[in-house]
Every structure is written in C-alpha cells, then in structure tokens.
Amino acid sequence: MTDTGSDTAHPGLIITVYRVNPETLKRTPVSSSVVPAANHVAMNLAFPPCECPRCRAKEASR
C-alpha cells in the first residue's frame, strides 16, 4: 500500500519487542528501535522486468 496523498513526512517505524507473562498475559517491553523513514522507494525489492520474448516484443513496439 502506498500513501500518495499525505502532506506530512512519516517519522519512521518503531519496532518494540515485548516479553509476555503466560500466566497474567502482562506485556513487558524488552527493547525498542526506530527505523527511519526512507526518502525514496527501495527499488531493489521490486521484481525485475520480465524478459520473456512476448514481453520484450511489447516493449519494442512501444
């Protein structure tokens, strides 16, 4: 999902690890870290373009 209508920059992602007591189900924070927001889309995580003959033919005709 991509947010294209936001005017404010997202501050990043906070990841917190909790320890849960199995008897009382009480959560206790163990550690927390902040992953900063990216300024651009990580293209290295995207699928590479298709290289089959049918897709290459469509690309050449464009």
Distance bins in CASP14 RR format, pairs under 12 A and 6 or more apart:
PFRMAT RR
TARGET T0000
AUTHOR 0000-0000-0000
RMODE 2
METHOD distances of the structure
MODEL  1
2 10 0 0 0 0 0 1 0 0 0 0 0
2 41 0 0 0 0 1 0 0 0 0 0 0
3 9 0 0 0 0 0 1 0 0 0 0 0
3 10 1 0 0 1 0 0 0 0 0 0 0
3 37 0 0 0 0 0 1 0 0 0 0 0
3 41 0 0 0 0 0 1 0 0 0 0 0
4 41 0 0 0 0 0 1 0 0 0 0 0
6 37 0 0 0 0 0 1 0 0 0 0 0
8 37 0 0 0 0 0 1 0 0 0 0 0
9 36 0 0 0 0 0 1 0 0 0 0 0
9 37 1 0 0 1 0 0 0 0 0 0 0
9 38 0 0 0 0 0 1 0 0 0 0 0
9 39 0 0 0 0 1 0 0 0 0 0 0
10 34 0 0 0 0 0 1 0 0 0 0 0
10 35 0 0 0 0 0 1 0 0 0 0 0
10 36 0 0 0 0 1 0 0 0 0 0 0
10 37 1 0 1 0 0 0 0 0 0 0 0
10 38 0 0 0 0 1 0 0 0 0 0 0
10 39 0 0 0 0 0 1 0 0 0 0 0
11 34 0 0 0 0 1 0 0 0 0 0 0
11 35 0 0 0 0 0 1 0 0 0 0 0
11 36 0 0 0 0 1 0 0 0 0 0 0
11 37 1 0 0 1 0 0 0 0 0 0 0
11 38 0 0 0 0 0 1 0 0 0 0 0
12 33 0 0 0 0 0 1 0 0 0 0 0
12 34 1 0 0 1 0 0 0 0 0 0 0
12 35 1 0 0 1 0 0 0 0 0 0 0
12 36 1 0 1 0 0 0 0 0 0 0 0
12 37 1 0 1 0 0 0 0 0 0 0 0
12 38 0 0 0 0 1 0 0 0 0 0 0
12 39 0 0 0 0 0 1 0 0 0 0 0
13 32 0 0 0 0 0 1 0 0 0 0 0
13 33 0 0 0 0 1 0 0 0 0 0 0
13 34 1 0 0 1 0 0 0 0 0 0 0
13 35 1 0 1 0 0 0 0 0 0 0 0
13 36 0 0 0 0 1 0 0 0 0 0 0
13 37 1 0 0 1 0 0 0 0 0 0 0
13 38 0 0 0 0 1 0 0 0 0 0 0
14 29 0 0 0 0 0 1 0 0 0 0 0
14 31 0 0 0 0 0 1 0 0 0 0 0
14 32 1 0 0 1 0 0 0 0 0 0 0
14 33 1 0 0 1 0 0 0 0 0 0 0
14 34 1 0 1 0 0 0 0 0 0 0 0
14 35 1 0 0 1 0 0 0 0 0 0 0
14 36 0 0 0 0 0 1 0 0 0 0 0
14 37 0 0 0 0 0 1 0 0 0 0 0
15 29 0 0 0 0 0 1 0 0 0 0 0
15 30 0 0 0 0 0 1 0 0 0 0 0
15 31 0 0 0 0 1 0 0 0 0 0 0
15 32 1 0 0 1 0 0 0 0 0 0 0
15 33 1 0 1 0 0 0 0 0 0 0 0
15 34 1 0 0 1 0 0 0 0 0 0 0
15 35 1 0 0 1 0 0 0 0 0 0 0
15 36 0 0 0 0 0 1 0 0 0 0 0
16 27 0 0 0 0 1 0 0 0 0 0 0
16 28 0 0 0 0 0 1 0 0 0 0 0
16 29 1 0 1 0 0 0 0 0 0 0 0
16 30 0 0 0 0 1 0 0 0 0 0 0
16 31 1 0 0 1 0 0 0 0 0 0 0
16 32 1 0 1 0 0 0 0 0 0 0 0
16 33 0 0 0 0 1 0 0 0 0 0 0
16 34 0 0 0 0 1 0 0 0 0 0 0
16 35 0 0 0 0 0 1 0 0 0 0 0
17 27 0 0 0 0 0 1 0 0 0 0 0
17 28 0 0 0 0 0 1 0 0 0 0 0
17 29 1 0 0 1 0 0 0 0 0 0 0
17 30 1 0 1 0 0 0 0 0 0 0 0
17 31 1 0 1 0 0 0 0 0 0 0 0
17 32 1 0 0 1 0 0 0 0 0 0 0
17 33 0 0 0 0 1 0 0 0 0 0 0
18 25 0 0 0 0 0 1 0 0 0 0 0
18 26 0 0 0 0 1 0 0 0 0 0 0
18 27 1 0 1 0 0 0 0 0 0 0 0
18 28 1 0 0 1 0 0 0 0 0 0 0
18 29 1 0 1 0 0 0 0 0 0 0 0
18 30 1 0 0 1 0 0 0 0 0 0 0
18 31 0 0 0 0 1 0 0 0 0 0 0
18 32 0 0 0 0 1 0 0 0 0 0 0
19 25 0 0 0 0 0 1 0 0 0 0 0
19 26 0 0 0 0 1 0 0 0 0 0 0
19 27 1 0 0 1 0 0 0 0 0 0 0
19 28 1 0 1 0 0 0 0 0 0 0 0
19 29 1 0 0 1 0 0 0 0 0 0 0
19 30 1 0 1 0 0 0 0 0 0 0 0
19 31 0 0 0 0 1 0 0 0 0 0 0
20 26 1 0 0 1 0 0 0 0 0 0 0
20 27 1 0 1 0 0 0 0 0 0 0 0
20 28 1 0 0 1 0 0 0 0 0 0 0
20 29 0 0 0 0 0 1 0 0 0 0 0
20 30 0 0 0 0 0 1 0 0 0 0 0
21 27 0 0 0 0 1 0 0 0 0 0 0
21 28 1 0 0 1 0 0 0 0 0 0 0
38 44 0 0 0 0 0 1 0 0 0 0 0
38 45 0 0 0 0 0 1 0 0 0 0 0
43 49 0 0 0 0 0 1 0 0 0 0 0
48 55 0 0 0 0 0 1 0 0 0 0 0
49 55 1 0 0 1 0 0 0 0 0 0 0
49 56 0 0 0 0 1 0 0 0 0 0 0
49 58 0 0 0 0 0 1 0 0 0 0 0
49 59 1 0 0 1 0 0 0 0 0 0 0
50 56 1 0 0 1 0 0 0 0 0 0 0
50 57 0 0 0 0 0 1 0 0 0 0 0
50 58 0 0 0 0 1 0 0 0 0 0 0
50 59 0 0 0 0 1 0 0 0 0 0 0
51 57 0 0 0 0 0 1 0 0 0 0 0
51 58 0 0 0 0 0 1 0 0 0 0 0
51 59 0 0 0 0 1 0 0 0 0 0 0
52 58 0 0 0 0 1 0 0 0 0 0 0
52 59 0 0 0 0 0 1 0 0 0 0 0
53 59 0 0 0 0 0 1 0 0 0 0 0
53 60 0 0 0 0 0 1 0 0 0 0 0
54 60 0 0 0 0 0 1 0 0 0 0 0
54 61 0 0 0 0 0 1 0 0 0 0 0
55 61 0 0 0 0 0 1 0 0 0 0 0
55 62 0 0 0 0 0 1 0 0 0 0 0
56 62 0 0 0 0 0 1 0 0 0 0 0
END
